[in-house]
Structures are given as structure tokens and as C-alpha cells.
Amino acid sequence: MFEQIRTFSAASLEDKFYLSESTLYSCMKEVKKIILDYNLQLVYKTNYGYKIEGDELDKRVCLAKIEPDTKYADQYSSRPDDLFEIYKTVADSFLEAHYQVTESMLQNITGHVHQNLMRITRHHFVSSSISGNEDLSQTRAYSIAETILKKLLNNQLPSSKHFQNEVNLLALIILGKLEYSDNNEIQEEINDFIDWAFSKIDKKFAANFGTLAVLKMKIAFHLVPLFYRIKSRTQLKNSMTEEITQSFPQAANIALYFTDLIIEKYGLKISIDEITYIILHFNYGLSLLSQKKLKKRMLIITELRQSETSLLKFKIAQWFPNIITRIDFIPPSAANSVELEDYDAIFSTEGNLDKYHGGVSRLNFFPKESDFERINLALNGFSNITSILSKFSENCFYFGEASSRDEVLKIVTAMAAKQDGKELSSFLNSIEEREKIASSYFGNEIAMPHPLIPFTDKTIASVAILKKPIQWDGFHKVRLVILVSVAKNNPVEFQFWHYMSAFVQNEKNLEGLWNNPTFENLISCLGQALAEEF
């Protein structure tokens, strides 16, 4: 039966590739390691030989990732006239269906059809689970895919079961390539998911994207074809993945959390290249949120009676005479009945702020200089270099040796935890969980680890300069480690990431730091790198 997976005896492999028995055994161990990343398994059965077991699409992804041996590539290539015939059939099928498609999409889909035909003619068929629980048979994409395959396979159609699976795959590929922003309605399920995800993000990062209808639309239009690309194993590549992740760290953290929510809701695994496109969407949203208004409204949640708030109101008005247009006071019991989005800054004199799920900062009954700094940052963001340099402290600076990433993470986290009064193990655990998702290497031998979600009450930068570089991940070594922990209740403080990104990309100032690795010189180099930002 064609469904059976062909086996290869050890002797036939040794003859074909001119290998000794010991060399073949060594090669098979390497093969096992390689294919494990693609959910495949190398199996050996006595009297039969070797075979690779797994889903057919996983095999194709594996083959696509591994550089083919040119010695055998020619026998699988197609003539130009074959490709033209496929292109013509694909184009005609879209025309017959009155389905608009761009030239680049036609070429891309033609390439997929070409690869699928080579596989089908060798009787390597995809599994029945390719479309999951989704019924694609009523979509126009399914009808177009069916037409294309019937025309090209002609009288060599496989069994109805295999043919339906192949049509499902091609329909998913088509759906994953089409533009949804022109004339397609946003699916209600996607709408609901984004609303839910935005509310979760607001609680974790105190960034209220729910008010940005344009961002919601952009992400919805991106997610629909993305889900189809994931199912068809055709996720997009991005040659600027590392640059985007390093340039927009705040948006990257939010996008990583957003993809975790996709996994939780849909069980779909998204590649890091695809995540970078989501990063760009959230960076756009952050830029909209950070646009300043000429006049600011401030809300204070307090148990003080109205008659007792006059002194506090007077002091704040004295600090910011030309900025604040209105200060409202409400009791904690009324917090749920107020539209918090209407305010530019929200503070509370209460001791426990956890119930507000972020976005509310603490304010003393009798405001101090530290309160001025918090209010100023909430209203205006980082307005000068000093406001950024104040996040660095000599108590959170280390110059010395470390043997590994784990060791230096403990050093910088311990300093930061002591500075903010946080429990070390939970702080360190949050940082390590973030590191598992994606490396925090930022280029120029610098890493900027950070908690998975905002953790500390104030923004802290904890620094370690190492005498000798250490291995940070599988590809990079690091000399400078800056632990960045952004305050959990003030979304404006996320701007700190922008300024840190400007610093780590300034190679000239970094060279000066390597030559004189002291805290004083760190502050000097930071100041020079940030001079152009203000």
C-alpha cells in the first residue's frame, strides 16, 4: 500500500552512501537529534530497516530547513515550462472564481502548489488532521484549491480521502496568503479574543490598548491569515527579527505575552519571525498611547474626606501649575464606577494597590519629593536625561567575574531585589521564565534581562560589567548585563526601554565603557548616548 512508510536496510544505506557500519551508526545518531526538532522519530525494525515516522508536513518542513544535497537535487527539479503551466492554472482558477489576488501572492501560491505536486506524485500525503476541527469545504479558498489540483493532477487523482486532505492544505495556504484588510469582515471570535487579550495585557503591563480601535483592526487582520499559515506550516520569515526585537523591547515583551495568550486560547505555536510582525503592531499602539495631551486630568483614589483633600490638591497644583487642568478625588468604593481611561494619571493613598491590577501608583497623604517625581513621570514621561540616570544606583552596580549566565543573573537580581525590597527567588524566577521565551541579548555584547511582567514598585536598572565575556545563549557572548525592571503601576515608565535601546546601540560610547568600567563612567557614557534624545 502506498500509505506504508518505506524502510531502508542498513546494508542498502551503506552501499548507497559508501559508509562503513560504524559510520552509518554514528550518522543515525545525528539524524535522530536533527529530526527531533521537527516532531519526527527515527525507527529501526529488525528485518526491515530504518524509517522516519511522523506527520508528512513535519517531514516537509524538516526537508525545507535542511540544505539539500545538490547531488540528488536535479532529479526532483521541474522544467520552466512545468512551472509556467502551474502558474497559469493557478491564475486561471482565481479568475474563474472572481477572486482578487496580487501578483506576488500568485507567485507564492504557485511555489507551494509546485512543491505539493512533487510530493503527491510520490504518494506522500498529508494527514487528515491538517485543518483541525475547522470545516473549510464551504470556503471559496477550498473551491479554488480543489479546482487547481483537479486540473493539474488530471487523471492521477489519489483516493478521495487523500485528495480532500490535500485540498484542505492548499486552502489553508491560500487563506494564509490573502489580504484581509480590503473586503473581509473580522471574525467575531477573533474580535472577542483580542478584547480578552487586551484586558489581560492592561492588567499585566498597565497599557490600555482597548481604546485603540485602529490597533485592534490591524491585529485582527493580521491574526486571521496567521492562523491559517500556522496550520499549513507556512509561517513567514523575517530577516530583521533580531533588529526588531532589540529596537522595540517594550513592544516585544507585550507581543510575547500576547502570543502566550494565543497558545492558551488556540494551542497554536507561533515562530519568533512571525512574532516580530506582532511586535511592530504593538509598538505602533504604544506610540499612540504615548502621544501627549496639552492639558492633563488626574484622579486620586483616597479615603480622605473632601474637606481633607485641599492641602494635597494645593501642593500638586503648585508643582504643576500649567499642566493639570483637573484633579478629581473619589473614595475606593467608587473606583469601579469611574472611567479610568478618562484620566492621564491615577494615584491612590491606599496601602494595597494590587486590587487595581496596575495603572495606579501610590501617593503619600503629605507628598514628598519622590511623589513629585512619580507624578511628573506619569504626566510627562521622561523629560530629561537626569530622569533616566536616576534609575541607576551605585548600589546596583557590579564589576567583576561571573562564570555563567545563571551566576550573573543572580548577582544583578539580588542587587535589584534589595533595592526594592522584593523577595529574591520569585523575582529571579520571573526573569528566568522570560529568558526561556527568547534571549534578552541586545547586540554589542550586551544583554538586558527583565521580568516576564512588571514586578517592582519602582523602575530599577541593575548593572554588571564582566571582566571576561560569558556565553549568554547559543550564539552570543556578553560583557555587559543590565537588568531592567520597570515599575508595575506606571505605564509611562515603559518609555525607559526606548532610551536603553538607544544606549546599547551606541558603539562609540560603549567602547569608552569597556576601557573604564566604573559606575561613574557608566553614567557618563549613558548621558552622552542619550544627549540626542532630548
NORVEN-V451831 format. One record per helix or strand of 3 or more residues. SS is the DSSP state (A for helix, B for strand). FROM is the first residue (numbers start at 1). TO is the last residue. Records with the same first field share a line. If there is no record, write none. Layout:
SS=FROM-TO  FROM-TO
This chain:
A=10-17  21-36  56-65  70-76  80-96  103-121  140-153  160-177  188-205  209-211  213-231  241-247  249-266  272-289  306-308  310-319  332-337  340-342  354-356  369-380  385-389  405-420  424-437  491-504  507-515  519-533
B=41-45  49-53  296-301  324-330  345-348  392-400  441-443  460-471  477-485
